[in-house]
Amino acid sequence: MENKTKRNFKEIIADVEALIFDVDGVMTDGKIIPIENGDFIRCYYAKDGYALAYAVKHGCNVCVISGGFGRNLESRMQRLGIRHAYLGCMDKIAALEDFAAKTGISLERAIYMGDDIPDLECMRRVGVPVAPADACAEVLEEAMYVSEYNGGAGAVRDVIEQVLRVKGIWALDTMGVIANDAAETASR
């Protein structure tokens, strides 16, 4: 994806091989509610979840790298079909490199969406750093693209939909993704 300055964003994302996301502040608005068992309650945007599950269903390499942890978060990743989830991660670069090694993707052809300082190094390692509208100033400065949507309010959907539209695989079918996958799993 060399010569990024002479290509527009749509041309650049046509070459994307992987979609990598942080959780808190990207898939959520950043608010967490601690609960008694040491876990957390997070509020997710359904359209972001649909886009993530749709991307997985259509063969996209989707990865989540987050310092966030908890059984509820693990369960969310499983329900969306995300197999590459590095949760409770304090070394995001090591996780990013592990994901690239396991999948064989080129980080130059990867999107990373982050919202805060712990995401900066990962954003600098990928070819397409992106951010939600309400990311911190340092992240906004690093981003090649800033979604018009805030974290937890459609930023993830925005990026996934753009990538899949350019690749011609958005809205190929109207079947649900999570309920169908759960039904398939139950019938095995």
N, C-alpha and C positions, 0 to 999 in steps of 0.2 A: 504494500500500500504506500509505496514511495510517492513522492511528489504530492503530498496532501494539500499543499497550498494551491495547487492548480486544479484540484478536484472539489466538487461541492459535496456536501454531507451525504446526499442520496447516492452519489457515485461511490463514496468511501464505504458506506454501510452495505453496499451490494457484495463486498468482499468479506464481510464478517463471518467468522466461523464459530464464535462463542459469545454468549451473553452472560456476564458476571455481575452480580449484585450484592451490595451490602443489605442489611435488613433494617435496623432501627434508623429512621430518618429517610429511608429510601422506600422500602415496602410498607413502612408505617410512618406516622407523623412524628415519631421519636418518643412519644409518651409510653411509659411502661408502668404497670401497676404490680408491685410485689405482692405475692400471695403467701399464705402460711407455709406451704411446703417448700419454699425456696424458689419456686418457679415465678413466672411473670405472665401477666395478661397483656397482650398487644392487640391493637385494633388494625385489621388489614382492610384494604380496599378490594372489593370483590372483582372489579374489572382488571386490576393488576393480577390477581390470582388466576382469573380465566386466561389472560394472555400468557402467563407463565406456563400453565398446564397445557395450553394450546401449542406453545412452542415446543415443549417436551414431546407432546403427542406427534408432532410433525418432524421429529428427529433432530431438533436443535440441541447443541451443547449448551446446557444451562447450568450455572454454578452459583452458589451462594457462599460468600465469605463474610462471616460476622463475628464480632466479639460477643454478640448476644448468645444466650444459651437458655435451656429449659426444655422440659418435656413437651410443653405446648408448641414451642417453636419447631422442635424435631418432628412432631406430629404434622404440623403445617407443611413442612418440606416433603414429607412422605406422601401426604394427600395430593400435593401438586405434582408428584412424580419426579421431584428433583433428587437425583442420585448423588450429585456432587455437592454436598453441603458441609462446609467447614464451620462448625458452630463453636462458640466459646474460644474463638481463635484470637490469639494475641500476636501472632506472626503472620500477617496477611500476605506478605511477599512469599514466604515458604509455602503457604496454601496455594497461592496463585501459580507458583512454579510446579507444585505437585500436580495440580489440575492439568496444566499444560503437558506435563510429562505423561500422565495417565491417558489423556485423550489424544495426544499428538497434535494439538492445535498450536498455531503460531500466535503468540501474544500480540504480534503486530496486527493480527486479524481478529482481535477480541475487543468487545465493548466492556468497560467497567463503569458501573454507576455507583458513585459514592456521594456522601453528603458532608463529611467532616474530616478533620485532620488525620485520623487513622487510615483514611482511604487514599491519601495523596500519593504515597509511593506506588500503590497498585495502579492508580490512574496514570502515573508517569511511565509505567512499564507496558501498558497496552497501547494499541494503535488508535483506539477510539475512546477517550475518556469523556464521560457524560455525567450530568448532575441534575437533580431536581431543582426547581426554581428557588427553593428555600434553603439550599446548601450554604455552608459558610463561605465567606469571601474568598479564602484561599482555594477552595474547591471550585468555585465559580470561575476563578481566574485560570485554573488548570484545564477546565472542561472545553472540549471542542464543540460540544452541543449542550445547551441548557434547556431542559424541557420547560414548557410554559406551566407545567403542573408541579405542585409541591410533592414532597415525599408522603406516601400514604394516601395520595389523592389523584393518582393517575399517571405519575411520572414513569413508572415501570411499564405500564400499558402503552404509553406514548412511544417509548423507544422500541419495545418489542414489535408493536404494530408497524412502525416505520420500516424496520428491518425486514419483517416478513412480507410486507407489501412490495418492497423493492425486489425481493426474491420470488415473488409470485405465489407465495404459499399462505397468505392471509385470507381468511373467510372461504376456504376451499369446501368446507362442510358446515352444517349447522347443528351437528350433534354436540351435546354437552361433553365436556372432557373429564371432569372429576367424577360425576355420577356414573358415566359409562365405564370408566376405568375401575371404579369400585365394584360395579356389577360384574365386570369381567373377572376381577380378582375373586369375588365371592363364588363365581361359577366354576372355578378351577378346583 
